[in-house]
Amino acid sequence: MGKIIIITGASSGFGKATAERLASHGHKVYGICRRECTHPQITYMQGDIRDVNRIEQIIKEIYDKEGHIDVLINNAGMGLGGALELTAWDEIKLQMETNFYGCVNMCQKVLPYMRKQRYGKIINFSSIAGIEGIPYQGFYSCSKFAIEGFSEALSAEVKGFGISVSLVEPGDFATNFTAMRVQSEATLADEEYGPLYRKALQIFEKEENGGLKPDFMAKQVEKIVDAKHPHLRYCVANFVQKLSVYLKRIIPGNCNVDILRSYYNLK
């Protein structure tokens, strides 16, 4: 039987690839995105995940039509690059509201229906940047660290209602994330941080553009959707990035900082 699945950020990247794969395999997919989109197998609903009233309306409309909601995939997000010291408050607010508050908003609006039906599955997109703080992507890391903590606590709170919560932690993927990255204007203009940020940015973009493809991620998400007893965490990355996540857990913090500085050419 196909599931009723809601996925945010369904117009591009992970969201688009995942929505199309799930729809092609018999699921009823509702894609939430800010711009108008069309696909013969996907029902798109226009809305901003930060908009409390609009998201409440969308979720109610889907539940009233279908009678149940089986899976929520919180994929929508954006990236912010720049020095932590110089990033403007409006830039920080945009990062946290989009990645973290948007995820929380979606969960809070879906959970009453999942509790009522006593089952459901929530899949929240984090990042390996939510496991270790990435220099010059510090506030992006903050937003993903927040999703990690939120999801872990939420999993404990709702498991008794028959609801599972999973985290997807991607490494570098070739999506439009790179081109859409918001960059701190003050960092770019700064005499000291500017050159360091640009060196790190070159490495970010090279790794991202040469990364895994969105279709690979779509296959991994489908496995979570189909899993009877999904895990809390799924790291989806290349071998080197998975190794870095493992090393983060076992080496001293100062050593990890030195490794990051060396990797991003900050010495």
N, C-alpha and C positions, 0 to 999 in steps of 0.2 A: 504494500500500500504506500502511495506517495505521501510525503509529509507536507504540512503547511510551514513554509520557511520564510522568515523575514531576514533580509540582509541589507545593511546600510552601506553607503558608498558603492552602490551597484553599477555605476556608470562607467567605471574604468578600473584598470589594474586588477588586484585580487578580487574585488567585488564583482566586477564584470565576468571574469573567467569562472569564478565559483558559481555565480548565479546561472550562467549559461550551462555549465556542466550539470548542476543539480536539476535544472529544468529539463534538460535533455534526457535525464534518467528517471523521469516520471514524477518529480516533486512539483508542487505548486509553489512557485517562488514569487514573493513580493519584494521588489527592489525599491529602497528609499534613497533618493538622491536629490540634490538641490536644483538640477536642471532637467528639462524635459528629455526623456529617453523613450525609445520604442524597441520592442523585440517581440516576435510572434509568440514566444513561450513564457515571457516574463511580464508580470503586472507591475508596472512602475508607478510609484506614488511620490509626488514631488513634495519635499519638505526638508527643513534643516534640523538635524538631530539636536541642536541646542534649543530649539523652540518647544517649550514645554507643552503649550496648548495644541500646537499642530501635531506633535508626535502622539499625544493622548488621543486626538481625533483619528489619526491614521490607524493606531492599534485597535481602537474600538471598532472602526469600520471593518477591519480585517476579521476580527473575532466575530462580529455580528454576521458577517457573510459566510464564514467557514465553520463557525461553531467550536473551533479549537485553534491553538497556535502551538506547533510542535517544537520549532527551533528558531532561536534568535541568533544571528551572526552579526556581531558588532565589529565591522571592518572599517568604517569611515574614519579618516584621520588626515593629518597633514604634518609636515616637518618644518622646523625652524632652526636655522643655523646662525651661529654668532657667539661671541664671548658672553659669558654669564654676567660679567660686570657691566657690560654696556647695553645689553638687550633692554629695549624700552618696555614699559609696563603694558602698553597696548598690544605689543607683540607677544609678551608672556601670556596675557589674558586670552588672546586668540588661540595660542597653542593649548593651554589647559582646558579652555572651554570646548574646543573641538574634540580633542582626543579623550579627555577624562570626563568632563561634565556631560558631553554628548553620550558617552557610553553609559554613565550612571542614569541619565534621563531615559534612555531606551530600556534599561533593565527595570527601572522603577515602574514604567508604564506597562511592561509585559508581564511582570511577576504576579500581579493580582489574578490575571487570567490563568497563568500556569498553576498557581496555588489552588485555584478553584477546580481545575481539572485534575490536579494531583500528579502531574507529570510535565516534563518539558526539558529542553536542553538549551543552554546559553553558551555561546562560543565567543569569547572576547579576544580581539587581536591586540597583543602586546608587541614585543620586539626583543631581540637580544640586547637592545639598548635599554630595556626595562630590567635587565639582569646586571649590567655593568654600565656605569656612567660614561658616556662617550664625550670626549672633549670637543668643544665647539658645536655639540648637539645636546648640550646639558639640559635645556628645558624640554626638549623632545624626550630625553631620558626620564626627566621628572614626570612627565605625563604618563609614560609607560610604567615606571615604577609604581605610580598611583594605581594604575589598572591592575598590576600584579597584586598589590595589597588588597584592593577592593574585591577582586575576584576570589582570592583565597578565603577572605572572611565571608564573602557571599556564599561560597560553596558550602561552608560549614553551617550557615544559617538556613539554607533552603534544601539541603539534602533530605531532610526528614519529610519534605513535601513531595518527594519524588522528582526533584529538579536537579540536574547536574550542571556544573559550571566548568568549562575548560578554557585554558589559555593557549593561544597560538603565538609562538615567539619566532617570527621570521628573522633570518639573516638578510643578506643583500639579495635583492631581486631586481630584475630589469623591468621596471614599471615607470609610469609617469611621475612617480614620487620625486625623482631627481629634478625634473624640469619644474615641478610645482613648489619646490622648497622656498619658503619665505626666508629672506636673509636680513639680519640685523644691519640697518643702515649705518648706525654708529660704529659697528665693528668694521665694516668695509672702509670707513673713512679714517679709522684710527691708525696712527703711525706705527704703533707697536703691535697691537692685536691684528691689524689688517693683513700684513704679510704672513703671519702664522696661520690665520684662518684660511687664507687662500691656498696655502700649502696643504692643509688638512682637507679642504674642500676638493682639491684635485684627487685626493685618495678616495674620499667618499664617493665621488662621481664615477671614478674608474671602477671601483668595486661594485657599485650599484648597476652601472650599465653592463658590466660583464657577469652579472649575477644570474641566478636561476630564473626561469620563466614563470609567469603567473599560472599557466596551466598546471605546473608541478604543484603549486600551492593548492589549486582547486582540487586536485586528486587527494591531497592530504586532508583537506577540510571535509571532503565527502566521506572519508574513512571515519572521521569523528562523528559526522551526522549518522552514519550507519552503525556505529559501535553501540553494543548493548550496555557496556560499562566503561564509558570514556575516562581517560586519565585527566588529571588536573592540568598538566602542562605538556605541550608538544613543541619542542624546538625544531623548527624547519629551516635548515641552513646547510651550507657546505661543511666538509669535514673540518677545515681549519677553524671555522667559526664555532662549531660544536665543541671543538677542543678548547677554545678560549673560554667558553662557558664553563666547562669542566674545571679548567685551571683556576678560574675565578673563585671556585668553591674551596680550593685546597691550598693556594699559595697566599703568603702574607699580603695585606692590602697595599703596602708601599711598593712591593714588587710588581703588583698588577698595574699600579699607576705608572711605574717606569716602563713597563711593557707597552702600555697605551701611548705614552709619550714617544717612544721609539717608533712604534708602528705608524703613528700619524705625523712623523717627521717634525716633532716639536722640540728637538734638542739642537 
